[in-house]
Amino acid sequence: MTYSKEEKAMWLEDWRQSGKSAWTYAKENGLIPQTFVTWAKKFAKEKSGFVEIKQQERKPRLNAPGIVIEKGDLKIHLPFGISSNDLSAVIESLELSVRRASI
């Protein structure tokens, strides 16, 4: 069966929300696992995983109060005044990175 780009996007979004591996999700939903994994890899390449955060008008202070998230060599500093849009973009990017790692 051939799926449109929109249908593939729907399947991929549902899979991302499921938290399951691409292989397991495909089998449970009657899709060919090899094909679904190919879709997921192609989609991951199309999205860079980087999120553009608009430059603030003032320079942020490196020692500004906020929250620091550390995982291995990665360190993310979120100032207390971060906008909800910027915070959502950071979280979405991190989720995408975790999903890519589980493929």
GROMACS elastic network, one bead per residue, 0.5 to 0.9 nm:
[ bonds ]
;  ai    aj funct       b0    kb
    3     6     6  0.79645   500
    3     7     6  0.57856   500
    3     8     6  0.62511   500
    4     7     6  0.51166   500
    4     8     6  0.62510   500
    4     9     6  0.85785   500
    5     8     6  0.51259   500
    5     9     6  0.61496   500
    5    10     6  0.86678   500
    6     9     6  0.50233   500
    6    10     6  0.62322   500
    6    11     6  0.87321   500
    7    10     6  0.50087   500
    7    11     6  0.62563   500
    7    12     6  0.85782   500
    8    11     6  0.50956   500
    8    12     6  0.60598   500
    8    13     6  0.85324   500
    8    36     6  0.87545   500
    8    39     6  0.74716   500
    9    12     6  0.50595   500
    9    13     6  0.60456   500
    9    14     6  0.85226   500
    9    43     6  0.86169   500
   10    13     6  0.52195   500
   10    14     6  0.61592   500
   10    15     6  0.85305   500
   11    14     6  0.51907   500
   11    15     6  0.60947   500
   11    16     6  0.86789   500
   11    36     6  0.88861   500
   12    16     6  0.61417   500
   12    17     6  0.86748   500
   12    22     6  0.88279   500
   12    36     6  0.84492   500
   12    39     6  0.79238   500
   12    40     6  0.68286   500
   12    43     6  0.84763   500
   13    16     6  0.50949   500
   13    17     6  0.63316   500
   13    18     6  0.86542   500
   14    17     6  0.52369   500
   14    18     6  0.62372   500
   15    19     6  0.68434   500
   15    20     6  0.68525   500
   15    21     6  0.81048   500
   15    22     6  0.70126   500
   15    25     6  0.63795   500
   15    26     6  0.83882   500
   16    19     6  0.58412   500
   16    20     6  0.75527   500
   16    21     6  0.88512   500
   16    22     6  0.86009   500
   16    95     6  0.89648   500
   16    96     6  0.84666   500
   16    99     6  0.71608   500
   17    20     6  0.82854   500
   18    21     6  0.86360   500
   18    25     6  0.78838   500
   19    22     6  0.89862   500
   19    25     6  0.88862   500
   19    99     6  0.79798   500
   20    23     6  0.81729   500
   20    24     6  0.64125   500
   20    25     6  0.59353   500
   20   102     6  0.86851   500
   21    24     6  0.53312   500
   21    25     6  0.61146   500
   21    26     6  0.85537   500
   21    99     6  0.83995   500
   21   102     6  0.64366   500
   21   103     6  0.63404   500
   22    25     6  0.51935   500
   22    26     6  0.60743   500
   22    27     6  0.86788   500
   22    33     6  0.72689   500
   22    36     6  0.68194   500
   22    37     6  0.58383   500
   22    40     6  0.74492   500
   22   102     6  0.82382   500
   22   103     6  0.62621   500
   23    26     6  0.52924   500
   23    27     6  0.63501   500
   23    28     6  0.87254   500
   23    32     6  0.85623   500
   23    33     6  0.50405   500
   23    34     6  0.74555   500
   23    36     6  0.73634   500
   23    37     6  0.66218   500
   23   103     6  0.82238   500
   24    27     6  0.52577   500
   24    28     6  0.61527   500
   24    29     6  0.86315   500
   24    33     6  0.76495   500
   25    28     6  0.52030   500
   25    29     6  0.61998   500
   25    30     6  0.87232   500
   25    31     6  0.82751   500
   25    33     6  0.80779   500
   25    36     6  0.88169   500
   26    29     6  0.52145   500
   26    30     6  0.61538   500
   26    32     6  0.61796   500
   26    33     6  0.50323   500
   26    34     6  0.85964   500
   26    35     6  0.87184   500
   26    36     6  0.62400   500
   26    37     6  0.82453   500
   27    30     6  0.53767   500
   27    31     6  0.58272   500
   27    32     6  0.67619   500
   27    33     6  0.60565   500
   28    31     6  0.76905   500
   29    32     6  0.89395   500
   30    33     6  0.86597   500
   31    34     6  0.87908   500
   31    35     6  0.77021   500
   31    36     6  0.68112   500
   32    35     6  0.53936   500
   32    36     6  0.61754   500
   32    37     6  0.87233   500
   33    36     6  0.50609   500
   33    37     6  0.60935   500
   33    38     6  0.85569   500
   34    37     6  0.52709   500
   34    38     6  0.63123   500
   34    39     6  0.88398   500
   35    38     6  0.50668   500
   35    39     6  0.63647   500
   35    40     6  0.87752   500
   36    39     6  0.50089   500
   36    40     6  0.62570   500
   36    41     6  0.86771   500
   37    40     6  0.50098   500
   37    41     6  0.61677   500
   37    42     6  0.85578   500
   37   103     6  0.74523   500
   38    41     6  0.51518   500
   38    42     6  0.60928   500
   38    43     6  0.84999   500
   39    42     6  0.51445   500
   39    43     6  0.60391   500
   39    44     6  0.85141   500
   40    43     6  0.51134   500
   40    44     6  0.60877   500
   40    45     6  0.87042   500
   40   100     6  0.85364   500
   40   103     6  0.79262   500
   41    44     6  0.50248   500
   41    45     6  0.63127   500
   41    46     6  0.87584   500
   41   100     6  0.80763   500
   41   103     6  0.78938   500
   42    45     6  0.51977   500
   42    46     6  0.63918   500
   42    47     6  0.89091   500
   43    46     6  0.50743   500
   43    47     6  0.64470   500
   44    47     6  0.52720   500
   44    48     6  0.71594   500
   44    49     6  0.79118   500
   44    96     6  0.83101   500
   44   100     6  0.70235   500
   45    48     6  0.63873   500
   45    49     6  0.87798   500
   47    50     6  0.79973   500
   48    51     6  0.82822   500
   49    92     6  0.88305   500
   49    93     6  0.56174   500
   49    94     6  0.80767   500
   49    96     6  0.65894   500
   49    97     6  0.67015   500
   50    90     6  0.87941   500
   50    93     6  0.65278   500
   51    86     6  0.88730   500
   51    89     6  0.62994   500
   51    90     6  0.68525   500
   51    92     6  0.86567   500
   51    93     6  0.64998   500
   52    55     6  0.89998   500
   52    86     6  0.87739   500
   52    89     6  0.82098   500
   53    56     6  0.86362   500
   53    86     6  0.63135   500
   53    89     6  0.79666   500
   53    90     6  0.86845   500
   54    86     6  0.83948   500
   55    58     6  0.83845   500
   55    59     6  0.85784   500
   56    59     6  0.66337   500
   56    60     6  0.76677   500
   60    63     6  0.86098   500
   60    64     6  0.72098   500
   60    79     6  0.83916   500
   61    64     6  0.50182   500
   61    65     6  0.87711   500
   62    65     6  0.87531   500
   62    77     6  0.85322   500
   63    66     6  0.86153   500
   64    79     6  0.64938   500
   64    80     6  0.83124   500
   65    78     6  0.85770   500
   65    79     6  0.60133   500
   65    80     6  0.64100   500
   66    77     6  0.68179   500
   66    78     6  0.55036   500
   66    81     6  0.80398   500
   66    82     6  0.89896   500
   67    76     6  0.81363   500
   67    77     6  0.58170   500
   67    78     6  0.51368   500
   67    79     6  0.63170   500
   67    80     6  0.70968   500
   68    75     6  0.67960   500
   68    76     6  0.55493   500
   68    78     6  0.62213   500
   68    79     6  0.84922   500
   69    74     6  0.80223   500
   69    75     6  0.57161   500
   69    76     6  0.50803   500
   69    77     6  0.64831   500
   69    78     6  0.80373   500
   70    73     6  0.73430   500
   70    74     6  0.56481   500
   70    76     6  0.64375   500
   70    77     6  0.87695   500
   71    74     6  0.52302   500
   71    75     6  0.66257   500
   71    76     6  0.88918   500
   72    75     6  0.79463   500
   78    81     6  0.82074   500
   78    82     6  0.66092   500
   78    87     6  0.80055   500
   79    82     6  0.55596   500
   80    83     6  0.88741   500
   82    85     6  0.83435   500
   82    86     6  0.65940   500
   82    87     6  0.65226   500
   83    86     6  0.52953   500
   83    87     6  0.62230   500
   83    88     6  0.85941   500
   84    87     6  0.50356   500
   84    88     6  0.60066   500
   84    89     6  0.85475   500
   85    88     6  0.51269   500
   85    89     6  0.62246   500
   85    90     6  0.87545   500
   86    89     6  0.50638   500
   86    90     6  0.63015   500
   86    91     6  0.87269   500
   87    90     6  0.51415   500
   87    91     6  0.62413   500
   87    92     6  0.85849   500
   88    91     6  0.51462   500
   88    92     6  0.60298   500
   88    93     6  0.85183   500
   89    92     6  0.51308   500
   89    93     6  0.61359   500
   89    94     6  0.86495   500
   90    93     6  0.51640   500
   90    94     6  0.62495   500
   90    95     6  0.86835   500
   91    94     6  0.50877   500
   91    95     6  0.61400   500
   91    96     6  0.85912   500
   92    95     6  0.51017   500
   92    96     6  0.61829   500
   92    97     6  0.86681   500
   93    96     6  0.51017   500
   93    97     6  0.62748   500
   93    98     6  0.87666   500
   94    97     6  0.50421   500
   94    98     6  0.62892   500
   94    99     6  0.86711   500
   95    98     6  0.51231   500
   95    99     6  0.61825   500
   95   100     6  0.86415   500
   96    99     6  0.50877   500
   96   100     6  0.61822   500
   96   101     6  0.86616   500
   97   100     6  0.51678   500
   97   101     6  0.63200   500
   97   102     6  0.88939   500
   98   101     6  0.51240   500
   98   102     6  0.65088   500
   99   102     6  0.51880   500
   99   103     6  0.66223   500
  100   103     6  0.53735   500
